Amino acid sequence: MSNISRIEWTESSWNPITGCTKISSGCNNCYAEKMANRLKMMGSKNYMNGFKLTCHNHVLNAPLLWKKPRMIFVCSMSDLFHNDVPDNFIINIFDVIKNAYWHTFQILTKRSERFAIFTNKYGFPSNAWAGVTVENSEVMFRAEHLRQIPAKIRFISAEPLISSIKNINLKDINWVVAGGESGANARPLLIDWAREIRDKCVDENVSFFFKQWGGTNKKISGRTLDGKIWNEMPKYTTNIKSFIK
């Protein structure tokens, strides 16, 4: 539940919630669903319910035990703002994030409306980044919800990028991560889509991270875009013991 992450833009994952349900096109080939079902078959205790949404109280305090500061992706195997996650459980997660002030936490969701409503009601930890997934032009509205969240760092995950999002509004957005889908049924990422969002980030001084081309063998396809590895990260500070109100 707290393994070192293989995701290029983070260091660790913390999964006090596992399981989810599909909400948009980006979910069609969900890697987390496949992994959860595999872990269930292997007898992993925390995945006995497979990909059914499950809250794990015994995992809540894990980041407090990690003494070395690290970047932590919250709920890489779920969606923190899924409708079935109780408000009180999210509040408990936020409390842990606040108390583990030496870490930086990344929260990414497709349930952007609940994210905005919740954080405007309860506040948001100052050592956490707020992110939404924007996989195609149909869900660019999530960026509007993201701007409503009282976060110091706001980011967009354009992964899997399955259409052009060249008209997305990047006002008050600090970071964009883009990448293609991987696996046997991966949908293609057109180079023009990647270039459009990269160029928009460059023009508007938004940090850009290109994660992968994806495909059936993501290692072979690599992550070079026009001869360059794009590893930009937003500027941020840690060790702030407060909520943003």
C-alpha atoms as one frame of an Amber mdcrd trajectory, in Angstrom:
protein
   0.000   0.000   0.000   2.990   2.322   0.402   5.508   1.060  -2.142   8.015
   3.208  -3.958   6.229   4.315  -7.092   7.278   3.589 -10.667   5.381   6.652
 -11.852   7.954   9.063 -13.260   6.521  12.233 -11.707   6.304  11.047  -8.100
   8.343   9.043  -5.579   5.889   7.019  -3.504   2.232   6.054  -3.470  -0.116
   5.939  -0.504  -3.388   4.064  -0.900  -5.741   4.426   2.074  -8.472   3.833
  -0.512  -8.511   1.206  -3.254 -11.011   0.518  -6.006 -13.062   2.784  -8.207
 -15.704   2.946 -10.961 -15.396   4.291 -14.486 -16.534   7.876 -15.058 -15.148
   8.960 -18.459 -13.255   7.768 -21.541  -9.897   7.919 -19.800 -11.029   5.067
 -17.551 -11.653   2.550 -20.352  -8.344   0.698 -19.951  -7.747   1.464 -16.271
  -4.336   0.206 -15.140  -5.410   0.269 -11.470  -8.324  -2.073 -12.113  -6.069
  -4.615 -13.808  -3.500  -4.379 -11.048  -6.090  -4.673  -8.269  -7.584  -7.819
  -9.752  -4.116  -9.290 -10.175  -3.271  -8.531  -6.554  -6.528 -10.131  -5.442
  -5.598 -13.337  -7.272  -2.201 -13.219  -5.538  -3.945 -13.069  -2.134  -2.975
  -9.522  -1.220  -4.884  -8.611   1.945  -5.713  -5.062   0.899  -7.184  -6.207
  -2.412  -9.504  -8.960  -1.246 -12.365  -6.866  -2.652 -10.655  -6.586  -5.997
 -11.505  -3.215  -7.534 -14.545  -2.549  -5.354 -14.044   0.747  -3.527 -12.633
   0.055  -0.061 -11.349   2.384   2.670  -8.379   1.111   4.691  -8.123   2.672
   8.136  -4.965   0.726   8.953  -3.083   2.499   6.146  -3.959   6.047   7.202
  -0.869   6.776   9.299   1.723   5.325   6.925   3.195   8.685   5.770   3.831
   9.672   9.386   6.265   6.752   9.621   8.290   7.865   6.585  10.839  10.254
   8.058  12.659  11.232   4.871  10.735  13.892   2.877   9.271  12.546  -0.334
   6.719  13.224  -3.038   3.638  11.063  -2.404   0.842  10.301  -4.870  -2.393
   9.898  -2.876  -4.750   7.095  -3.956  -2.985   5.931  -7.103  -5.283   2.880
  -6.977  -8.523   4.818  -6.519 -10.060   8.292  -6.638 -10.104  10.190  -3.350
 -13.250  12.086  -4.331 -15.320   9.139  -5.498 -18.910   9.587  -4.344 -18.693
   6.501  -2.125 -15.807   7.864  -0.038 -17.278   9.451   3.138 -16.408  13.074
   3.885 -15.037  12.063   7.269 -12.553   9.669   5.705 -11.273  12.396   3.375
 -10.954  14.710   6.388  -8.887  12.028   8.146  -6.618  11.790   5.094  -6.212
  15.569   5.026  -5.314  15.522   8.730  -2.532  13.007   8.078  -1.256  15.112
   5.168  -1.229  18.198   7.371   0.612  16.388  10.172   3.148  14.866   7.758
   4.230  18.385   6.816   7.726  17.346   5.673   6.243  15.464   2.689   4.619
  16.827  -0.458   1.372  15.104  -1.474  -0.163  14.954  -4.946  -3.930  14.485
  -5.160  -5.364  13.681  -8.591  -9.033  13.122  -9.380 -11.558  12.908 -12.179
 -14.305  13.951  -9.721 -13.345  17.603  -9.996 -16.651  19.103  -8.898 -16.645
  17.305  -5.547 -12.966  18.219  -5.110 -13.784  21.924  -5.484 -16.861  21.833
  -3.253 -15.126  19.817  -0.537 -11.971  21.919  -0.340 -13.850  25.194  -0.295
 -15.817  23.862   2.675 -13.013  22.179   4.630  -9.805  23.795   3.355  -6.808
  22.149   1.717  -3.410  21.127   3.160  -0.706  23.572   2.133   1.775  20.734
   1.502  -0.520  19.112  -1.076  -0.907  19.698  -4.810  -4.344  19.603  -6.440
  -4.733  17.880  -9.796  -7.436  16.806 -12.226  -7.307  14.448 -15.192  -8.134
  15.971 -18.574  -7.824  13.209 -21.138  -9.786  14.805 -23.971 -11.677  17.910
 -25.005 -14.949  16.613 -23.499 -13.676  16.977 -19.931 -11.820  20.294 -20.124
 -14.417  21.634 -17.664 -12.425  19.894 -14.932  -9.792  22.614 -15.261 -12.465
  25.165 -14.327 -13.203  23.245 -11.129  -9.472  22.984 -10.451  -9.129  26.766
 -10.437 -11.693  26.873  -7.606  -9.533  24.720  -5.323  -7.485  26.732  -2.759
  -4.180  25.047  -3.584  -0.720  26.546  -3.990   0.081  24.119  -6.816  -2.575
  23.076  -9.343  -1.832  20.532 -12.041  -3.462  18.772 -14.969  -2.802  15.169
 -15.913  -3.426  14.848 -19.639  -2.988  11.088 -19.516  -4.001   9.072 -21.328
  -4.186  11.926 -23.838  -6.752  10.624 -26.332  -7.672  13.813 -28.189  -6.492
  17.354 -28.752  -6.924  19.707 -25.779  -5.288  22.692 -27.458  -8.072  25.040
 -26.340  -7.758  24.273 -22.638  -7.476  27.278 -20.336  -4.248  27.106 -18.315
  -4.845  30.216 -16.236  -3.671  29.622 -12.630  -2.408  26.138 -13.564   1.186
  25.429 -12.526   1.958  22.090 -14.157   0.795  19.776 -16.932   1.715  16.095
 -17.189   0.944  14.535 -20.577   1.332  11.004 -21.867  -0.051   8.212 -23.966
  -1.951   5.120 -22.922  -0.046   1.862 -22.505  -1.013  -1.801 -22.678  -2.504
  -4.238 -25.154  -5.525  -2.055 -25.980  -3.759   1.300 -25.855  -5.289   4.097
 -27.881  -2.761   6.092 -29.935  -1.330   9.442 -28.915  -0.889  11.694 -31.943
   2.273  13.781 -31.918   0.303  16.924 -32.762  -1.722  16.554 -29.550   1.470
  16.325 -27.479   3.049  19.273 -29.277  -0.056  21.436 -28.854  -0.157  21.100
 -25.094   3.630  21.399 -24.762   3.704  24.584 -26.852   0.814  26.033 -24.868
   2.691  25.346 -21.622   5.865  26.954 -22.985   3.962  30.016 -24.194   2.155
  30.461 -20.869   5.100  29.603 -18.604   3.494  26.444 -17.230   5.813  23.577
 -16.252   5.489  20.615 -18.642   6.249  16.937 -18.028   5.986  14.400 -20.836
   5.593  10.990 -19.222   5.477   8.543 -22.130   4.282   7.742 -25.637   2.759
   4.516 -24.325   1.565   1.828 -26.704   1.976  -1.907 -26.349   5.590  -1.493
 -25.185   6.078   1.846 -23.454   9.776   1.184 -22.788  10.490   0.914 -26.496
   8.347   3.917 -27.443  10.075   5.985 -24.743   9.288   9.511 -23.620  11.251
  11.787 -25.927   9.243  14.571 -27.560  10.985  16.295 -30.467  14.381  15.151
 -29.260  13.962  16.253 -25.655  12.998  14.689 -22.331  10.520  17.060 -20.691
  10.895  16.708 -16.901   9.761  20.127 -15.733   8.278  20.390 -12.241   6.497
  23.333 -10.616   8.269  25.392  -7.992   7.039  24.638  -4.489   7.950  24.742
  -0.827   7.380  22.231   1.986   7.402  22.259   5.782   4.394  24.596   6.105
   2.195  23.432   8.994  -1.127  24.952   7.995  -4.239  24.640   5.908  -4.922
  27.058   3.097  -8.252  28.680   3.925
